[in-house]
């Protein structure tokens, strides 16, 4: 089987489409979470902490001089990114937990035994009598 035909088989099977949809949804979800953190969660935290805007917190290593920008560690942006990561991780945890619970319920439901086994069980029961 050539590489091209193998790739066609892979792409048509649905794996490629599933992956593409997952990536697009993940990117959109990331944008929503970023907005949630920056626009909804951080402003009240800033008010609680006395009006601190976390996105602007930084530690300046070298001041700006002669037309060059300052060198700084922007730990406020890191705090925002960390909060966004925790929210995404929590949501994914909840989704996976729900999916696992659903799978357990599917597996717990016993399937009906094959007709041949039912017939053999009836014969066994009749022979015992």
C-alpha positions as CSV (number, residue, x, y, z in Angstrom):
1,X,0.0,0.0,0.0
2,X,1.5,3.3,-1.1
3,X,1.8,6.2,1.2
4,X,-0.7,8.3,-0.8
5,X,-3.4,5.6,-0.6
6,X,-2.7,5.0,3.1
7,X,-3.0,8.8,3.7
8,X,-6.3,8.9,1.8
9,X,-7.6,5.9,3.9
10,X,-6.5,7.8,7.1
11,X,-8.1,11.1,6.0
12,X,-11.4,9.5,4.8
13,X,-11.7,7.4,7.9
14,X,-12.6,10.5,10.0
15,X,-9.5,10.8,12.1
16,X,-8.3,13.8,10.2
17,X,-11.7,15.5,10.4
18,X,-12.1,14.7,14.1
19,X,-8.6,16.1,14.8
20,X,-9.3,19.3,12.8
21,X,-12.6,19.9,14.6
22,X,-10.9,19.4,17.9
23,X,-8.1,21.9,17.1
24,X,-10.6,24.5,15.9
25,X,-12.8,24.0,19.0
26,X,-9.8,24.1,21.3
27,X,-8.6,27.4,19.8
28,X,-12.1,29.0,20.1
29,X,-12.4,27.7,23.7
30,X,-9.0,29.2,24.5
31,X,-10.1,32.6,23.2
32,X,-13.3,32.4,25.4
33,X,-11.2,31.4,28.4
34,X,-8.7,34.2,27.8
35,X,-11.6,36.7,27.7
36,X,-13.2,35.2,30.8
37,X,-9.9,35.6,32.7
38,X,-9.0,39.1,31.4
39,X,-12.5,40.6,31.3
40,X,-14.5,38.9,34.0
41,X,-12.3,37.3,36.7
42,X,-9.3,39.6,36.9
43,X,-11.2,43.0,37.3
44,X,-12.9,42.0,40.6
45,X,-9.7,40.5,41.8
46,X,-8.0,43.8,41.0
47,X,-10.7,45.7,42.9
48,X,-10.2,43.4,45.9
49,X,-6.4,43.9,45.8
50,X,-6.8,47.7,45.6
51,X,-7.1,48.4,41.9
52,X,-4.1,46.4,40.8
53,X,-4.2,45.5,37.1
54,X,-2.4,42.1,37.0
55,X,-1.7,42.3,33.3
56,X,0.6,45.3,33.9
57,X,2.5,43.9,36.9
58,X,6.2,43.5,36.0
59,X,9.6,43.5,37.5
60,X,12.0,45.8,35.6
61,X,15.4,44.4,35.1
62,X,16.8,47.2,33.1
63,X,15.2,50.7,32.7
64,X,14.5,52.1,29.2
65,X,17.4,54.2,27.9
66,X,18.4,55.8,24.6
67,X,15.4,54.8,22.7
68,X,15.6,51.2,23.8
69,X,12.7,49.6,25.6
70,X,12.9,48.5,29.2
71,X,13.7,44.9,29.9
72,X,11.1,43.5,32.3
73,X,9.7,40.2,33.6
74,X,5.9,40.5,33.1
75,X,4.7,38.3,35.9
76,X,1.2,39.8,35.8
77,X,0.6,38.4,32.4
78,X,1.9,35.0,33.7
79,X,-0.6,35.1,36.5
80,X,-3.4,35.7,34.0
81,X,-2.1,32.8,31.8
82,X,-1.9,30.6,34.9
83,X,-5.5,31.3,35.9
84,X,-6.6,30.7,32.3
85,X,-4.7,27.3,32.3
86,X,-6.3,26.3,35.6
87,X,-9.8,27.1,34.3
88,X,-9.2,25.1,31.0
89,X,-7.7,22.2,33.0
90,X,-10.7,22.2,35.4
91,X,-13.3,22.3,32.5
92,X,-11.5,19.5,30.7
93,X,-11.4,17.5,33.9
94,X,-15.1,17.9,34.3
95,X,-15.8,16.9,30.7
96,X,-13.6,13.8,30.9
97,X,-15.1,12.8,34.2
98,X,-18.6,13.0,32.7
99,X,-17.5,11.0,29.7
100,X,-16.0,8.3,31.9
101,X,-19.1,8.1,34.0
102,X,-21.2,7.7,30.8
103,X,-18.9,5.0,29.5
104,X,-19.1,3.2,32.9
105,X,-22.9,3.2,32.6
106,X,-22.8,1.8,29.1
107,X,-20.4,-1.0,30.2
108,X,-22.5,-1.7,33.3
109,X,-25.6,-2.4,31.3
110,X,-25.5,-6.2,30.7
111,X,-26.1,-7.3,27.2
112,X,-28.6,-10.1,26.6
113,X,-26.8,-13.5,26.3
114,X,-26.8,-15.1,22.9
115,X,-29.8,-17.2,21.9
116,X,-27.6,-20.3,21.9
117,X,-26.7,-19.9,25.5
118,X,-30.3,-19.3,26.5
119,X,-31.3,-22.4,24.7
120,X,-28.5,-24.4,26.4
121,X,-29.5,-23.0,29.8
122,X,-33.1,-24.1,29.3
123,X,-32.0,-27.6,28.2
124,X,-29.8,-27.9,31.3
125,X,-32.7,-26.8,33.5
126,X,-35.0,-29.4,31.9
127,X,-32.4,-32.1,32.4
128,X,-32.1,-31.2,36.1
129,X,-35.9,-31.8,36.5
